[in-house]
Amino acid sequence: MPILISAFLLFIAFVIAAGSLWFLACEMSPLGYEVSFGRVVTAIILMAVSILLTSKFLAPMGGMMFSIPVFAAVTVLIVKLALRLSFSRSVVIALIYAAIWTIAWGFFD
């Protein structure tokens, strides 16, 4: 039963993250450009995989001070390529998304 509750809460966190990322992308995108929700879900999945990979492989080698900048750069790259936004907009969206996810993840620790 506790595993189901944890899975449900994690699913809710991903839904909130996807909704907030979609809202940010729609607000930050140029006029006339529509951001599809499928692209947002793809970006969320890629970002989740990248944080798992950086914490699994890079954190033991160089510590968190090495894996955090790598994850930030990968997140900006994923947002830029998946949502097809400019670099500056991708940086802003990635920073806001990272802040939202960090706050949400704090409730699970």
N, CA and C atoms as an extended XYZ file, in Angstrom:
327
Properties=species:S:1:pos:R:3:atomname:S:1:resname:S:1:resid:I:1 pbc="F F F"
N         0.802       -1.207        0.000 N   MET     1
C         0.000        0.000        0.000 CA  MET     1
C         0.845        1.272        0.000 C   MET     1
N         1.919        1.350        0.817 N   PRO     2
C         2.736        2.567        0.775 CA  PRO     2
C         3.406        2.789       -0.582 C   PRO     2
N         3.683        1.692       -1.308 N   ILE     3
C         4.298        1.838       -2.630 CA  ILE     3
C         3.304        2.482       -3.593 C   ILE     3
N         2.041        2.099       -3.487 N   LEU     4
C         1.016        2.711       -4.341 CA  LEU     4
C         0.854        4.196       -4.043 C   LEU     4
N         0.913        4.543       -2.780 N   ILE     5
C         0.785        5.951       -2.410 CA  ILE     5
C         1.977        6.741       -2.930 C   ILE     5
N         3.183        6.182       -2.797 N   SER     6
C         4.378        6.860       -3.306 CA  SER     6
C         4.319        7.004       -4.817 C   SER     6
N         3.879        5.954       -5.511 N   ALA     7
C         3.763        6.021       -6.969 CA  ALA     7
C         2.732        7.058       -7.383 C   ALA     7
N         1.622        7.110       -6.669 N   PHE     8
C         0.585        8.096       -6.971 CA  PHE     8
C         1.099        9.511       -6.751 C   PHE     8
N         1.818        9.732       -5.651 N   LEU     9
C         2.354       11.068       -5.381 CA  LEU     9
C         3.410       11.462       -6.409 C   LEU     9
N         4.214       10.508       -6.842 N   LEU    10
C         5.196       10.795       -7.880 CA  LEU    10
C         4.511       11.118       -9.207 C   LEU    10
N         3.443       10.397       -9.519 N   PHE    11
C         2.665       10.695      -10.726 CA  PHE    11
C         2.072       12.099      -10.652 C   PHE    11
N         1.552       12.477       -9.500 N   ILE    12
C         0.988       13.815       -9.313 CA  ILE    12
C         2.082       14.871       -9.494 C   ILE    12
N         3.279       14.591       -8.977 N   ALA    13
C         4.385       15.543       -9.136 CA  ALA    13
C         4.744       15.710      -10.606 C   ALA    13
N         4.740       14.609      -11.366 N   PHE    14
C         5.043       14.713      -12.799 CA  PHE    14
C         3.939       15.459      -13.542 C   PHE    14
N         2.700       15.271      -13.157 N   VAL    15
C         1.601       15.996      -13.801 CA  VAL    15
C         1.724       17.493      -13.512 C   VAL    15
N         2.038       17.842      -12.282 N   ILE    16
C         2.221       19.254      -11.932 CA  ILE    16
C         3.417       19.831      -12.676 C   ILE    16
N         4.496       19.063      -12.761 N   ALA    17
C         5.684       19.527      -13.481 CA  ALA    17
C         5.385       19.725      -14.961 C   ALA    17
N         4.650       18.782      -15.554 N   ALA    18
C         4.304       18.903      -16.975 CA  ALA    18
C         3.400       20.107      -17.202 C   ALA    18
N         2.435       20.303      -16.336 N   GLY    19
C         1.544       21.452      -16.470 CA  GLY    19
C         2.274       22.771      -16.321 C   GLY    19
N         3.173       22.842      -15.343 N   SER    20
C         3.914       24.088      -15.146 CA  SER    20
C         4.885       24.342      -16.295 C   SER    20
N         5.526       23.280      -16.800 N   LEU    21
C         6.433       23.455      -17.934 CA  LEU    21
C         5.660       23.862      -19.189 C   LEU    21
N         4.503       23.269      -19.400 N   TRP    22
C         3.687       23.641      -20.558 CA  TRP    22
C         3.239       25.099      -20.454 C   TRP    22
N         2.810       25.518      -19.259 N   PHE    23
C         2.393       26.905      -19.063 CA  PHE    23
C         3.553       27.860      -19.310 C   PHE    23
N         4.731       27.538      -18.751 N   LEU    24
C         5.903       28.391      -18.962 CA  LEU    24
C         6.276       28.469      -20.439 C   LEU    24
N         6.250       27.325      -21.111 N   ALA    25
C         6.618       27.311      -22.524 CA  ALA    25
C         5.623       28.101      -23.365 C   ALA    25
N         4.351       27.999      -23.043 N   CYS    26
C         3.343       28.768      -23.792 CA  CYS    26
C         3.497       30.265      -23.548 C   CYS    26
N         3.816       30.652      -22.319 N   GLU    27
C         3.979       32.064      -22.013 CA  GLU    27
C         5.268       32.646      -22.587 C   GLU    27
N         6.318       31.835      -22.654 N   MET    28
C         7.619       32.328      -23.110 CA  MET    28
C         7.830       32.159      -24.615 C   MET    28
N         6.962       31.431      -25.282 N   SER    29
C         7.158       31.185      -26.717 CA  SER    29
C         6.828       32.447      -27.527 C   SER    29
N         7.392       32.555      -28.710 N   PRO    30
C         7.087       33.717      -29.557 CA  PRO    30
C         5.617       33.719      -29.982 C   PRO    30
N         5.150       34.866      -30.413 N   LEU    31
C         3.764       34.979      -30.858 CA  LEU    31
C         3.512       34.073      -32.057 C   LEU    31
N         2.423       33.364      -32.006 N   GLY    32
C         2.054       32.491      -33.101 CA  GLY    32
C         2.609       31.085      -33.007 C   GLY    32
N         3.472       30.811      -32.051 N   TYR    33
C         4.052       29.468      -31.902 CA  TYR    33
C         3.310       28.725      -30.804 C   TYR    33
N         2.791       27.578      -31.137 N   GLU    34
C         2.066       26.755      -30.175 CA  GLU    34
C         2.967       25.614      -29.703 C   GLU    34
N         3.032       25.426      -28.416 N   VAL    35
C         3.813       24.339      -27.829 CA  VAL    35
C         2.850       23.192      -27.548 C   VAL    35
N         3.119       22.038      -28.145 N   SER    36
C         2.230       20.900      -27.936 CA  SER    36
C         2.545       20.222      -26.606 C   SER    36
N         1.521       19.640      -26.018 N   PHE    37
C         1.690       18.971      -24.728 CA  PHE    37
C         2.536       17.713      -24.882 C   PHE    37
N         2.510       17.093      -26.048 N   GLY    38
C         3.343       15.914      -26.294 CA  GLY    38
C         4.829       16.239      -26.228 C   GLY    38
N         5.204       17.403      -26.756 N   ARG    39
C         6.601       17.828      -26.658 CA  ARG    39
C         6.993       18.079      -25.211 C   ARG    39
N         6.076       18.621      -24.438 N   VAL    40
C         6.352       18.883      -23.022 CA  VAL    40
C         6.545       17.567      -22.269 C   VAL    40
N         5.689       16.593      -22.530 N   VAL    41
C         5.817       15.293      -21.867 CA  VAL    41
C         7.127       14.626      -22.262 C   VAL    41
N         7.507       14.733      -23.534 N   THR    42
C         8.795       14.193      -23.975 CA  THR    42
C         9.944       14.873      -23.251 C   THR    42
N         9.879       16.184      -23.112 N   ALA    43
C        10.930       16.917      -22.403 CA  ALA    43
C        10.989       16.509      -20.931 C   ALA    43
N         9.830       16.318      -20.306 N   ILE    44
C         9.791       15.906      -18.893 CA  ILE    44
C        10.442       14.536      -18.732 C   ILE    44
N        10.114       13.614      -19.606 N   ILE    45
C        10.691       12.260      -19.515 CA  ILE    45
C        12.198       12.315      -19.731 C   ILE    45
N        12.656       13.079      -20.717 N   LEU    46
C        14.093       13.196      -20.963 CA  LEU    46
C        14.821       13.854      -19.797 C   LEU    46
N        14.195       14.854      -19.173 N   MET    47
C        14.815       15.496      -18.020 CA  MET    47
C        14.866       14.561      -16.821 C   MET    47
N        13.834       13.747      -16.632 N   ALA    48
C        13.848       12.777      -15.527 CA  ALA    48
C        14.939       11.736      -15.731 C   ALA    48
N        15.089       11.273      -16.969 N   VAL    49
C        16.146       10.302      -17.262 CA  VAL    49
C        17.521       10.941      -17.081 C   VAL    49
N        17.666       12.192      -17.499 N   SER    50
C        18.971       12.841      -17.370 CA  SER    50
C        19.352       13.073      -15.920 C   SER    50
N        18.394       13.409      -15.057 N   ILE    51
C        18.746       13.599      -13.646 CA  ILE    51
C        19.088       12.266      -12.993 C   ILE    51
N        18.425       11.202      -13.409 N   LEU    52
C        18.789        9.892      -12.871 CA  LEU    52
C        20.179        9.477      -13.322 C   LEU    52
N        20.496        9.717      -14.581 N   LEU    53
C        21.814        9.340      -15.091 CA  LEU    53
C        22.929       10.183      -14.485 C   LEU    53
N        22.692       11.484      -14.326 N   THR    54
C        23.740       12.316      -13.742 CA  THR    54
C        23.964       11.982      -12.279 C   THR    54
N        22.895       11.696      -11.548 N   SER    55
C        23.088       11.347      -10.141 CA  SER    55
C        23.694        9.957       -9.983 C   SER    55
N        23.452        9.065      -10.933 N   LYS    56
C        23.990        7.701      -10.842 CA  LYS    56
C        25.446        7.637      -11.269 C   LYS    56
N        25.817        8.326      -12.351 N   PHE    57
C        27.152        8.171      -12.908 CA  PHE    57
C        28.096        9.332      -12.587 C   PHE    57
N        27.606       10.565      -12.601 N   LEU    58
C        28.503       11.695      -12.410 CA  LEU    58
C        28.707       12.059      -10.943 C   LEU    58
N        27.690       11.904      -10.122 N   ALA    59
C        27.828       12.270       -8.709 CA  ALA    59
C        28.886       11.431       -7.989 C   ALA    59
N        28.972       10.106       -8.207 N   PRO    60
C        30.049        9.367       -7.532 CA  PRO    60
C        31.446        9.752       -8.008 C   PRO    60
N        31.579       10.163       -9.266 N   MET    61
C        32.908       10.498       -9.789 CA  MET    61
C        33.359       11.886       -9.356 C   MET    61
N        32.473       12.860       -9.437 N   GLY    62
C        32.884       14.232       -9.165 CA  GLY    62
C        32.097       14.922       -8.084 C   GLY    62
N        31.157       14.244       -7.488 N   GLY    63
C        30.333       14.868       -6.464 CA  GLY    63
C        29.201       15.683       -7.066 C   GLY    63
N        28.379       16.224       -6.205 N   MET    64
C        27.223       16.993       -6.658 CA  MET    64
C        27.631       18.323       -7.297 C   MET    64
N        28.799       18.842       -6.921 N   MET    65
C        29.241       20.102       -7.508 CA  MET    65
C        29.592       19.940       -8.982 C   MET    65
N        29.808       18.730       -9.413 N   PHE    66
C        30.074       18.470      -10.827 CA  PHE    66
C        28.802       18.071      -11.570 C   PHE    66
N        27.944       17.312      -10.917 N   SER    67
C        26.759       16.809      -11.614 CA  SER    67
C        25.669       17.870      -11.773 C   SER    67
N        25.593       18.828      -10.870 N   ILE    68
C        24.550       19.857      -10.973 CA  ILE    68
C        24.750       20.750      -12.200 C   ILE    68
N        25.961       21.271      -12.470 N   PRO    69
C        26.119       22.067      -13.701 CA  PRO    69
C        25.892       21.254      -14.979 C   PRO    69
N        26.303       19.990      -14.958 N   VAL    70
C        26.068       19.141      -16.130 CA  VAL    70
C        24.569       18.945      -16.329 C   VAL    70
N        23.840       18.674      -15.237 N   PHE    71
C        22.396       18.514      -15.351 CA  PHE    71
C        21.732       19.804      -15.826 C   PHE    71
N        22.196       20.948      -15.346 N   ALA    72
C        21.620       22.230      -15.779 CA  ALA    72
C        21.833       22.442      -17.275 C   ALA    72
N        23.028       22.136      -17.758 N   ALA    73
C        23.307       22.297      -19.186 CA  ALA    73
C        22.474       21.332      -20.025 C   ALA    73
N        22.329       20.108      -19.555 N   VAL    74
C        21.525       19.117      -20.284 CA  VAL    74
C        20.052       19.523      -20.279 C   VAL    74
N        19.581       20.067      -19.165 N   THR    75
C        18.183       20.508      -19.083 CA  THR    75
C        17.915       21.642      -20.072 C   THR    75
N        18.811       22.598      -20.147 N   VAL    76
C        18.646       23.696      -21.106 CA  VAL    76
C        18.645       23.152      -22.529 C   VAL    76
N        19.540       22.220      -22.810 N   LEU    77
C        19.600       21.620      -24.149 CA  LEU    77
C        18.320       20.856      -24.481 C   LEU    77
N        17.786       20.107      -23.511 N   ILE    78
C        16.542       19.360      -23.737 CA  ILE    78
C        15.385       20.316      -23.988 C   ILE    78
N        15.280       21.366      -23.180 N   VAL    79
C        14.192       22.342      -23.366 CA  VAL    79
C        14.326       23.021      -24.722 C   VAL    79
N        15.548       23.375      -25.098 N   LYS    80
C        15.753       24.053      -26.385 CA  LYS    80
C        15.375       23.154      -27.557 C   LYS    80
N        15.823       21.904      -27.524 N   LEU    81
C        15.570       21.020      -28.653 CA  LEU    81
C        14.136       20.477      -28.672 C   LEU    81
N        13.604       20.109      -27.513 N   ALA    82
C        12.268       19.504      -27.488 CA  ALA    82
C        11.167       20.536      -27.738 C   ALA    82
N        11.329       21.718      -27.166 N   LEU    83
C        10.270       22.722      -27.301 CA  LEU    83
C        10.536       23.728      -28.403 C   LEU    83
N        11.704       23.636      -29.028 N   ARG    84
C        12.083       24.508      -30.156 CA  ARG    84
C        11.983       25.991      -29.805 C   ARG    84
N        12.659       26.351      -28.706 N   LEU    85
C        12.694       27.738      -28.271 CA  LEU    85
C        14.109       28.273      -28.401 C   LEU    85
N        14.253       29.596      -28.285 N   SER    86
C        15.592       30.191      -28.350 CA  SER    86
C        16.377       29.841      -27.087 C   SER    86
N        17.690       30.083      -27.142 N   PHE    87
C        18.551       29.709      -26.018 CA  PHE    87
C        18.196       30.477      -24.752 C   PHE    87
N        17.974       31.781      -24.864 N   SER    88
C        17.677       32.576      -23.670 CA  SER    88
C        16.340       32.160      -23.046 C   SER    88
N        15.351       31.885      -23.862 N   ARG    89
C        14.069       31.429      -23.328 CA  ARG    89
C        14.202       30.045      -22.708 C   ARG    89
N        15.038       29.212      -23.299 N   SER    90
C        15.263       27.878      -22.747 CA  SER    90
C        15.947       27.951      -21.390 C   SER    90
N        16.887       28.875      -21.233 N   VAL    91
C        17.570       29.037      -19.948 CA  VAL    91
C        16.585       29.479      -18.880 C   VAL    91
N        15.745       30.453      -19.191 N   VAL    92
C        14.772       30.948      -18.216 CA  VAL    92
C        13.787       29.840      -17.831 C   VAL    92
N        13.280       29.126      -18.816 N   ILE    93
C        12.322       28.054      -18.539 CA  ILE    93
C        12.977       26.944      -17.735 C   ILE    93
N        14.211       26.584      -18.070 N   ALA    94
C        14.900       25.520      -17.342 CA  ALA    94
C        15.159       25.920      -15.888 C   ALA    94
N        15.515       27.177      -15.648 N   LEU    95
C        15.740       27.628      -14.271 CA  LEU    95
C        14.453       27.625      -13.449 C   LEU    95
N        13.385       28.125      -14.032 N   ILE    96
C        12.102       28.143      -13.313 CA  ILE    96
C        11.615       26.725      -13.083 C   ILE    96
N        11.751       25.863      -14.080 N   TYR    97
C        11.330       24.472      -13.939 CA  TYR    97
C        12.156       23.763      -12.868 C   TYR    97
N        13.462       24.011      -12.845 N   ALA    98
C        14.309       23.389      -11.829 CA  ALA    98
C        13.922       23.855      -10.432 C   ALA    98
N        13.574       25.113      -10.293 N   ALA    99
C        13.143       25.620       -8.988 CA  ALA    99
C        11.828       24.970       -8.556 C   ALA    99
N        10.880       24.857       -9.473 N   ILE   100
C         9.602       24.223       -9.150 CA  ILE   100
C         9.805       22.763       -8.777 C   ILE   100
N        10.635       22.049       -9.546 N   TRP   101
C        10.853       20.624       -9.281 CA  TRP   101
C        11.608       20.429       -7.968 C   TRP   101
N        12.541       21.322       -7.654 N   THR   102
C        13.277       21.225       -6.392 CA  THR   102
C        12.340       21.417       -5.206 C   THR   102
N        11.429       22.368       -5.304 N   ILE   103
C        10.461       22.561       -4.238 CA  ILE   103
C         9.536       21.367       -4.123 C   ILE   103
N         9.071       20.850       -5.252 N   ALA   104
C         8.176       19.684       -5.223 CA  ALA   104
C         8.899       18.445       -4.692 C   ALA   104
N        10.160       18.270       -5.069 N   TRP   105
C        10.920       17.104       -4.627 CA  TRP   105
C        11.206       17.184       -3.135 C   TRP   105
N        11.271       18.397       -2.586 N   GLY   106
C        11.506       18.558       -1.152 CA  GLY   106
C        10.393       17.975       -0.308 C   GLY   106
N         9.196       17.895       -0.857 N   PHE   107
C         8.084       17.304       -0.108 CA  PHE   107
C         8.192       15.786       -0.024 C   PHE   107
N         8.980       15.164       -0.929 N   PHE   108
C         9.099       13.710       -0.934 CA  PHE   108
C        10.254       13.201       -0.089 C   PHE   108
N        11.162       14.093        0.329 N   ASP   109
C        12.294       13.633        1.132 CA  ASP   109
C        11.959       13.521        2.596 C   ASP   109
